[in-house]
């Protein structure tokens, strides 16, 4: 069985799984020839802990994405009865190696040594084992995902997870159990771990779903960095153009003989500065940043003027996917971020929405397909003005979305009005008829 499993690995090829080249046997001794590795994740975490520095978020996301992709690949192969591969892997920092180039991690332990010696039981450290593994000995794709979550926890906190706290698993993993994630400061990682650390294996995301989610988070981080760099470059060019125009203006006071030429330079640099200023505004808009104006103070829609409204755009990845009308991304993100409200605000279409939801955005844009996906998860939620997604659909004349959100028709805003009252106010007769049914 052991040799069969090792032989199966010879045909396995994935950048994040240790490459096995040859299996040699000599009596009871088995030698395996693999790619060269240069250290493990345990030492990597220790190095950061020793210098009292957190692992950079983008690096952590990259490592977790690689591990999730490797697991997804192995799980797809393990479904074959003839693959010879085990149903799960031993996933913990000691068994995650860095490839020869030091830029990628590889899974290196597939649990083949489990039980081959007398008295041997489960392979691995209990701190990384799923409840069903500790309680019943079950090792499945879902238990691998739990182990990946435990690794993610350690990367985020630089501490090994200790959910047992010296107690027996049967005394800890009982109905109502929730993990203590107070040490995880990264909001995205915490939201992922909350979905992974659940007692029912069927409720956990798959490795494939995790890989997709982490990839989108990585792309979002890369895009943010590119926008930051671009903004800095354009701002520097803007300042340079203004400085040159200013210098030429100072020179004009001396009444130089080339006055006409210098006037042309001033006009040219002012035109460049104006163009760069518009580009700066466009970049800020793409990044969700807007310049504060008196118009915000003139809004009288809020019925709670004493409430402090946060201006920061803290849109979730799900909300951003709705903005792009990316249906597949929305499907992936709903289990992880569905039902979440912003603490700040975002410009959605022509409207600035405080404490909004992904469903409200879909209603504003008229993305009926996404409204249908989110309607059950986010029904009844209200923004800072007490508006529901249905009210936003009414406001923007999206009749198809109104039909999908009829369960909210009796809900009232903070001013006491319903969606029907709004439709009557704005004289949308088709929606009035629909809501009056």
N, C-alpha and C positions, 0 to 999 in steps of 0.2 A: 504493500500500500504506500509506504514511504517513498520507495524508489519510483513507483508509478507517478506519484504526485510531483516529485522532483523532475522526472522526465517530461511531464506535461509543461513545466515551466520553461523548458528549452524552446518551445514553440511560441512562447508568450513575448510579445513586443509592444511596449508602451514606454514613453519617455519617463514616466514617474513610477515604474516598477523595475526593481533591480534585474538586470539582464543576466540570465543563467546561460553559460556557453557550453558547459560539459559536466556530466555527472560520472565520477569514477568510484569504483568499489574495490575494496581489498578486504575480503573476509567480512567482519562486522563493522568495518570502517567505510564511511562514505565521504568522498571529497567532492566539493562543488566549485567549479571555476566560474567566477562572476566578473562583472565590470568592477573597476577600481572605485572605491568611495573615499571621501576625505572628511570624515567626522560625522557625528550624528546630531539629531535635534536636541538631545539632552544637553550636550556641551554648549550648543548654540544658545539655549535658554539660560544656562548657568552663566555664560559670559555676559549676557545682558543684566542678569540679576547681580552679578559682582560689581558692575559699574553703576548700578542703581538707575538704569535707564530703561524705559519701556521700548518694546520692539515697535518700530515704525508701522503705522497702520497699513500703508500700502504694501510693505514687505510681508506682514502677517497675512493679509488677504491673498497675496500671491501664493504663499506657501500652502494655505488652506485650499485654494482653488486647485493647485496641483494634486493634493492628496484626495480631494473629492473626485477629481477626474479619474485618478488611478483606481479608486474604489468602484466608481461607476463602471469602469472597463472590466474589472475583475468580477463584479456582480453579474454583468451581462454574460461573461464566459461561464460562470459557475452554474448558470441555469441549465447548461447542457449536461446531461447525465454521463456523457463520455469525456468530459473535459479533463477529469483527473484532478482538478483543483479543489481545494477545501471550500466550504461554504462561507468561511469568514477568514479574516487575517488577524494577526496580533498587532494591534495599532496602538503604539505608545512611543514617546520620544526616543527611547533607547533603540528602537527598531526602525526608525525613520532616518535614513542616511542621506548625506549630501553627495550628489554625483561628482564625478571627477573634475568637472569645471567649476564646482562650488556654487552654481547658480540654480540648480534644481534639486528637489528632494525626491527620494525613491523609497517605496515600500520594500522592506527586506525580509520580513518574517511572516511566514504563512502557516505557522502553527504545526508544521509537520512533525516536530519532536514531541508534541503533546501525547503523554501517555505511553511513550515507548520504554520508559524505565519503570521499575516497580515502584508503586506508590505515587506515580505522577498523576496529577489531576489536570485542572485547567491551566493552560499556558498563559503567562502574562501577569501583570500587576492588577490587583483588584480595583485600584483607584481609577482604572480606565475601562473597567468592565460594566456592561449594562446590567440593570437589575435582574432581567431574565436569565442572564448568564450566571450571576452569583447565586440566584435562588434555585434555578432548575438545570443549569448547565447548557442552556440553549445558546448556540452561536449562529447568528443569521446575518443577512445584509443589514437589518435594522440595528442589530447590536454593534455592527461595525460603525454605523452612523453615530451611535452613542459614543463610541470610543473616539471617533473623530471630534465630537463635541468636547470630550474631555481634554484632548490635545489642544483644541482651540481655546478652551478655558485657561490652560497653562500658558499658552502663548500670550494671552491677553493680560494675565495677572502675574506671570512669572512664578506661580505657585501650583503645585500639584493639587488637583481637586481632592477634597476630603469630605464627600457626602456622608460617609459612614460615621466619622467622628469616633472611631473605636467601638462602635456598636455592631450588632449583627445585622445583615441585610434585611432579614425578615422583620426586624424591629424598626427599620428606617423606611423602607420602600412600601408604605401602606397607602391606602386610599387618601387622597388629599395632599400627598407629598408634593412639595415644590422646592426646587433647588435654590440655594442661597447664592445669588449672583451679584451681591453688593460690591464685590471686589472688581467687577468688570466695568470699566469706565467708558468703553467704546459702545455707543448706543446701538450701532448696527450689529456688532458681534453679540451683544446682549440679546437683541431680538431674535437672532438666529439660535442662540443657545436655549432660549425659552421654548422654542419649537422642538429642539432636539431632546432636551431633558424632560421627557414625559414617560410615564410608566408603560403606556400602551404602545408597543412597537409599531402598530399599524398607523399611529398618529404622527410618527416622525417623518420628516421629509426623506426622500430617497437621496442617495449620493449624487445621482444625475441632477436632481432638482437643486441640491446644494451647490453643485458646480456651476450651474446656470446662474444662480443668485449671486455667487461670489464673483463670477466673471462680469456681471453687470455692475457690481459695486466697484470692481477694479477699473472697468472702463470709465465709470463716473469719476473716479479719482484721477485717472489719467487726463480726462477731458478738463477737469477743474484746474489741474496743474498747467495744461496747455493754455487755458484761458488766462490764468494768472500771469504766465510768462508773456503772452501777447499783450495784455493790458499794460504791464510794466514797460515793454518796448515802445508801445504807442505813446504812453505818457511821457517817456523820455524824449521821443521825437517831437512831441507837442511843446515841451519846455524848451527844447533846442531851437525850434522855429520862433517861439516868442522871444527868446534871448537874442537871436540874430536880428529880428525886426527891431528890438529895443536898442541894440548897439548901433544899427544904421540910423535910427532916429536921433541918437545922441550925436552922431557924426554930422548930421544935417545942420545942427546948431552952429557949426563952425563955417557954414556956407562954403562947402568944398566945390571945386570946379566940376566935379562929376555928379552934381546934385540930381540930375534927371535919372542917371543910372541907379543911384542909391534909392530914389523914390520907387523905381521899378522893383528893386530887391525887397523893399519894405512891403509893397503890395503883394509880391509873390509869397513872402514868408507868412503874411497874414492870411492869405488864401490857403496855404498849406496847414497853418494852425487851425483854421476853421474846419478844414476837412478832417484833420486828426481829432478834433474835439467831437465831431459827429461820430467818428469811429469809436472813440472812447465810450460815448453814450450807448452805442450799439452793443459793445462788448459787455458793458455793465447790465444792459437789459437781458442779454443771453445768460448772464450769471445770476439773474434774479435780483440785481441791485438797482434801486431807483433813487433819484435825488428827491429829498423831501421838499414839498411845496406847501403853500398855504391852503391848497385845495383839500388836503387831508383834514385840516382843521375845520373846513367848512361843512364837512359831511355831518348830516344830522340823523343818519339812519339808526345809529346805536341808541338803544333805550337805556343803556347803562353807562352814562358818561363818566362815572367815577372809576370804571374798570380800566386797569392799565393794559393797553394792547401792545403786544411785542411786534416790532417791525421786522425782525429777522425772518428770512425765508428758510424754514426748516423742513421743506418738502421731503417726503420719503421717496424712495426709489419707485414705489408703486404709483405715487402721484405723478412723478416725472414720466413714467411709462404711459399713464393716461394722457398726459399732455402731448405725447408723441403718437397717440392712438396705436400703441404697440400691444395688440391683443395677446400675443403669446407671452410677452413679459408680464402682463397683468395677471394672466392665469397662473404663472409661476409664483408671483409675489403675493397674491391674495392670502394664501395660508400663513404667510409670515408677517405681513403688514396690513392686511385687511382690518378695518375697524379703527385704525389709528387716526387721530386728529392732530393737525398742526398746533403748535403753541404760538407760532408767529403768524405771518401772512404771506400771500403770494399773489402776483398779478395773473389772473386767469382770464384769458381773452381780454375783454375791456374792463374787467371788474377786479377790484382788490378785495380778496376774501381773507378774513381773519379766522383762525381756528377752524379751517375748512377740512374736508375729507376728499379722498380720491373720487368717491361717488359724486360729490358736488361738482368737481371739475368735469367729470364725464357729462353731467347734466348741462353744464354751461356750454360745453363744446358741441353737445348733441351726439355724442358717441353712443348710440343706442345699444350696440353690441356689448360695450364695456359696462354700461348702466345695468344691463341684464345680469352680467357676471357679478357685479358688486352689490346689487339691490338687497339680497338677503343678508349679507355680511354687515352692511353699513346702514340699514334702514333705521329711520328715526333720529339719526344724529343731527345736531344743529350747530351752526357756526356762531360767532360772537354776537350776531344780531338776532339769533333765534331762527334763522332761515334753514329749511331743510333742502335736500337735493331736489325734491319736487318743486319747491318754490323757485329754485334757480332754473329748472327746466321751463317753468311757466314764464319767468322773466325773460328768457331767451327764445320763447316761442317754439320749443322743440316738442311737438305733439307726440312723437313716437316715444320719447323719454317719459313724458307725462303718463302715457298708458302703462309703462313699466313700473311707475312709482306711485300708483293709485293707493297703496297701503298707507301712504303718508298724508292723504288728503284731509284728514281730520285734525292733524297736528297744527298747533298755533305758534306763531312767532312771538317774540317778546312784546310786540305791540298788540297782541290779541287777534291778529288777522290770520286767516288760513290761505292756502294756495288758491282756493276759489275766490276769495275776496280780492286777491291780487289780480287774478285773471279778469274779474269784473272791472277793477280799477283801470287796467290797461286795455280793456275792451277787446279781448281776444275771444271772440264768440265761439270758435270751435273748441277751445280748451274749456271755456265756461260750460258748454254743453256736456263735454266729457266728464268734468268734475261734478256735475250736477246729477249724474246718473246714480 
